[in-house]
Amino acid sequence: MVSRVFYNPFSIVFMFLLLIVLSVIVGILFFSLVSTAFTKIGFAWYDAFLLLILSLFGSHVNIPVKKLKSSKPVVERESVRFMGMVYKLPFKKAVQKQTTIAVNLGGAVIPGLVSLYLLLKFPGAFFYSIAGILLVSVVTYSISKPVKGVGIVTPVLVSPIAAALSAILIVSVFSVPHDLIFVIAYTGGTLGTLIGADIFNLDKIRDIGAPVASIGGAGTFDGIFLAGVIAVLLV
């Protein structure tokens, strides 16, 4: 008699229901953490919920702004795998030797507007936030990498940790009021990642052979969106 070492003691229906329950729990925890982060920087819970929904749906919206002649043939693939993550390309059809520069609504426009709003609402944090943005930009630029067919990709957790540590360092060294640490962390995490990953790497876009290079999208959306949220939670 052959003994079975690996077997599933549950029915398929039970496993399916368990998967649904776990997905709901994870989703609730995610929404809760994001809402907590936004409320820490001065937004009401309903504003936080709206910003989260707009950011997630906006991640699928890429606004074309410019076309570049690519120095290499573009890659005609629908997805690219990098560091264990699968990144879907914004468009399925590629144009030979031409790269479209686009701005992602959820990964660039919305975080940028939120950061601008915070800097205007808390003018006392302006110069400290600029310092945090510069620090995170340098760190993000050093670890970002152009990936053929995708664009610029960054490891998800590096930028938020850098933003949180930068905010803590700036507040400690310059004796900044502690209430401003959340603004410094969020702006550093979002704008620092956006500038360091995308803006500083614009000169490399011609060489990656991507049909679309989305600023704040593809490989950097999760980095930018999560960088601000996680940085605020860490401080």
Rosetta blueprint (number, residue, H / E / L):
1 M L
2 V L
3 S L
4 R L
5 V L
6 F L
7 Y L
8 N L
9 P L
10 F L
11 S L
12 I H
13 V H
14 F H
15 M H
16 F H
17 L H
18 L H
19 L H
20 I H
21 V H
22 L H
23 S H
24 V H
25 I H
26 V H
27 G H
28 I H
29 L H
30 F H
31 F H
32 S H
33 L H
34 V H
35 S H
36 T H
37 A H
38 F H
39 T H
40 K H
41 I L
42 G L
43 F L
44 A L
45 W H
46 Y H
47 D H
48 A H
49 F H
50 L H
51 L H
52 L H
53 I H
54 L H
55 S H
56 L H
57 F H
58 G H
59 S L
60 H L
61 V L
62 N E
63 I E
64 P E
65 V E
66 K E
67 K E
68 L E
69 K E
70 S L
71 S L
72 K L
73 P L
74 V L
75 V L
76 E L
77 R L
78 E L
79 S E
80 V E
81 R E
82 F E
83 M L
84 G L
85 M E
86 V E
87 Y E
88 K E
89 L L
90 P L
91 F L
92 K L
93 K L
94 A L
95 V L
96 Q L
97 K L
98 Q E
99 T E
100 T E
101 I E
102 A E
103 V E
104 N E
105 L H
106 G H
107 G H
108 A H
109 V H
110 I H
111 P H
112 G H
113 L H
114 V H
115 S H
116 L H
117 Y H
118 L H
119 L H
120 L H
121 K H
122 F L
123 P H
124 G H
125 A H
126 F H
127 F H
128 Y H
129 S H
130 I H
131 A H
132 G H
133 I H
134 L H
135 L H
136 V H
137 S H
138 V H
139 V H
140 T H
141 Y H
142 S H
143 I H
144 S L
145 K E
146 P E
147 V E
148 K L
149 G L
150 V L
151 G E
152 I E
153 V E
154 T L
155 P L
156 V L
157 L L
158 V H
159 S H
160 P H
161 I H
162 A H
163 A H
164 A H
165 L H
166 S H
167 A H
168 I H
169 L H
170 I H
171 V H
172 S H
173 V H
174 F L
175 S L
176 V L
177 P L
178 H H
179 D H
180 L H
181 I H
182 F H
183 V H
184 I H
185 A H
186 Y H
187 T H
188 G H
189 G H
190 T H
191 L H
192 G H
193 T H
194 L H
195 I H
196 G H
197 A H
198 D H
199 I H
200 F H
201 N H
202 L H
203 D H
204 K H
205 I H
206 R H
207 D H
208 I L
209 G L
210 A L
211 P L
212 V E
213 A E
214 S E
215 I E
216 G L
217 G L
218 A H
219 G H
220 T H
221 F H
222 D H
223 G H
224 I H
225 F H
226 L H
227 A H
228 G H
229 V H
230 I H
231 A H
232 V H
233 L H
234 L H
235 V L
